[in-house]
Amino acid sequence: MFDGFSTFDFTRNGVRLHGRIGGSGAPLLLLHGHPQTHANWHRVAPTLAQGFTVVLLDLRGYGDSGRPPADQEHVGYSKREMALDALHAMRKHGFERFGVLAHDRGARVAHRLAADHPAAVERLMLLDIAPTLAMYENTSEAFARAYWHWFFLIQPPPLPEALIDSDPVRYIRSVMGGRHAGLAPFSPEALAEYERCVSIPGSAQAICEDYRASAGIDLDHDRVDIAAGRKLMQPLRVLWGEQGAVGRSFEVLALWQERAHTVSGRALPCGHYIPEEAPAELLDEAHSFFNANPKD
């Protein structure tokens, strides 16, 4: 799926991180969402690599990255900690300042990365999310039904972990196939990769810890930013699927305008999984926003 890309691995604070790098040009970091891996970029990364140096990272707890143990405060899976993983991945390749394109959970990591390390993130494109705190505070019945996993995964251990571990492939297919397009958007190769990785021991606990962090310590970090009046300084482009629950349940642009100074965005003709459902539209947006050819 990634011809011309090479893999890399490194360890930060005892956690092994895995990714790929390819292409040439301005550095662009791509971060995936749940319950996927960096394979979710397979329809856009090769084309982006014609104008950018593309770095794809498996978030801790996902793909072939490590699955650190749980802790009581879920610090190990906080978006602040995941953002540091991403920052070190880019520094490993010599990039001190870069663009970020991120989907779903990866977009929440990207939000924290841009907030905590504004000098590192030049421009930011987030796919199919509103700010985490706003989504929890404004949850409707329709959103709760569509995003049932948000509330399932944060339940105390060991019940969510045990249910996922009983049949991790069924979990993948239930979550990803339960949206408007079913499993049709996913290539057999990518789906097989998601199923392989969710079956790696420790994946269920890692997924739950990711979501428990988002419902706890991550909200604390967001509240501190809001209380201090801190907003994202980078140009921010947000895209969402017109068939997805986020755009139907929240005023996406308005919520991001509360958290960033310069925001633009629109709905795309797809559902939640934008990189796989609408790759052509996403590529157009990415090339325009990240400006692969500034002289043109």
N, C-alpha and C positions, 0 to 999 in steps of 0.2 A: 504493500500500500504506500510505501514511502521510498520509492526508488531515488537514489542519489542522496539520501539522508544517512548519517552515521549515528550510532547510539552512543550514549555516554552515561556514566554512573559516578556519583560522588557521595560522600557521607558528611552530614552536618549534625553535630551533637548526637552522634550514635545512630542516626536515621539515614538509611541508604535511599538516595533519590535517583530515579531513572528517567532518561529522556532521549530525544533525538535532536539533531541539528542539521540544517541543510540550507543551501542557497547562498546568495551574496547580496550585499547592500546593507541598508539600515537595519539594525536589530529589531526584531519583533517577537515578543514572547506570547505563546498561545497556551491557555490554561483551560482544561476540560471540566466537565461537571459530573454529577452523580447520575447513574451508577456506572459511569463510563471510564475511559482511559484516554490517553492522547490520540488513540486511533480515531476519535470522533472528528478529527481534523483532516482525515485522509482525502476528502473531496476538495479541500481548499489549500492545504499546505503546499503541495507540489507547485501549484500556480503562484502562490505568494512567494515561493522561493526563487522565482524568476526575477523578483525585484527587491527582496528582503533577505537578510539572514534570519531564518526562522528557527526558533528554539521551542520545542514542545516538551513539556514536563508532565510526568505522572505525579499528581498530588500525593502527599503522604497518605497512606491508607488505601490507595487505588493503584491499579495497573501493576507494574513491576517495581514500584517504590515500596519502601519499608512500611511496616504497620507497628508503630510504637505502642507500648502498653497503655491502657487507660490510666487516668489519674482522677482524683476526686473532683478537681475543678475543671477538668477537660482542657487543661492548658496545652497539652501536647497536640491537640487538634484545633486549637484556636486559629482563627484566620490570621492573627498576628504572627503566629509561629509558621504557618504555611506560607505567608508572605515572605518571611525570611528565607525559607527554602527557595522560593522563586528568585529572590534577590541574589542569593548565592549562586544559583544556577547561571544567571546572566553574568555575574562577576567571574565565574569560572571560565567563561569564554571571552573575558576581557571587555564586557559591555557595562559601562557605568550609567548610561542613560539610554532608554529604549521605549518603544511603544508596547502596549499590551492589548491583546484581543482575547476575551475570555467569556466563557459560557457557564451559566448555572452556578454550581459551587465554585468553580474557578473564577467566576465573575465576582463572587463575594471575597475571595482571596485577593483578587485584583483591586477591589475597592479599598481593602485594608492596606495593600502594598502602596497604592497611590497616596493614601492618607498618611501613612507612617514614614514614607520615603519619597517625598515630593520631588526631590532633586533627581531621583532615578527614573521616574516615569514621565515620559514626554507627552504622550497622548494615550487615551484610554477608550476602548470600545467594549461595552458590556452587553451581553446577549440574554434577553428574556429574564431579567430580574428587576425588581424594585429594591430599594434599601431594606436590609433584613429587619431592622427595628420597625420600620413603617409597615412591613408586611405582617409581622406579628400583631402590631397594635391595631391594624385595620382588617383583620381576618373576618371574612364573611362566611356564611354557610356554603356558598358556592365554591369559594376558594378552599375551605376545609375539606369538602368532598373531593375536589380535584387533586389537592395536595395532601391526601390522607397520610402519606408517608412522613411528612414533617412531624406529625403528632404521634405516629407509631414509633418512629426511631428514637425519640427523646424519652420514651418510657424507661424506668429503671431497669438495669440488667437483672437477670439474664434473659428475660422473655423475648425481647426483639431479636437479640442475637441467636437464640435457640431456634426461633421460627425461621429466620433467614438461613441458618446453617442446615436446617432440615432439608432444604432444597434450594440452594442459591441460584440455580439456573431459572427455576420457576419465579423466584423473586425478581430477577432481571427482566424476564419476559412479562411479568405482571406489571411492573412499574413502567417500563418503556413501551410496552404494547397497550397500555391502558389509556393512552392519549388518542387524539382524534384520528390519527393515521395508522394506528396499530403498529405492527413491526415492519410494515412495508418500506419505510425510509432507510432501513439499515441494511447495508450490504452483508452477505453471508460472512465475509472475512472479518468485518468489524464486529458483527454480533458474536461470532465465535471468540473473538478476543475479549469482549466484555464478559462473556460467560466463563472463559478460562480464568480471568483475573478475579472475578467475584468468588471463585471456588478456591482460591489460595487461602490457606488457613490464616485466620485473624481478620479476614476481610469484613465479616459481619460486625465484629466489635469495632473496627475502624470506622465503618460507615455510621454506626450509631454514635460513636464519639464525635464525629464530625458534626452531626446534627445536634447533639447535646451541647457542644460548644457554641453553636449558633444560637441556641435558645438560652444561653447563660452568659459565659464570659465574653462572647462576641458582642452581645447587647450592652454589656457594661462598657466595653471599649467605645461603642457607638454613642452611648449616652455621655461619656466624657467629652467626645468631640463636639457634640451638640451643645453641651453646657458651656464649652469654651468658645463657641461660635466658629469652630474650624470647619471650613469647606474645602473640597477638592479644588486645587488651583489649575489642574491640567484641563485642556479641552476634553470634554466627555461626549461621546456619541453612544446613545442607547438604542437598541433595536429589540423588537419583540414580535412574536408570532401572532398574527391576527386571529388564529384559531386556538391560541393558548390561553390558559387561565390567568396569567399575569396581566396581560393587556385588558382582559375582560373584567378583572377584579380590582384593578388599581389604576389611578391616574399616573402612569409611569413617568412621563416628563415632569409633571408638577412635583412629584415626590423627589426626583433627582435634582430638580432646581432648588430644593431646600438643602441639598447636601453638596452642591457643586456650583461654581461661579459661571461656567460656560457650558451649557448643555444643549444638545440637539438630538433628534431621533425620530423614529417612525416605526410603524408596523410593517412587517414583511408578510407576503402571502404564504404562510406556513403555520406550523404549530411550534411547539417548544424547542424541538431539536434543529435549530436553524442551520448549523454547519452541514447537516446531512439532508435536511429537507429543502433548503433553498441556497445551495452553494453558489450559484451564479449571482444571485442578488447580493449575497454576503461579500463575494469577491469584488463586486462593483463598489459596494460601500467601503470596504477596507482599502482598496486602492485609492479611492477619492479621499478618505479621511487621513490615512497615514502617509499619503503623498509619496508614492514610490519613486516618482520621477519629478523632483522639484523644479527642474529646468523646463519641463514641458508647459 
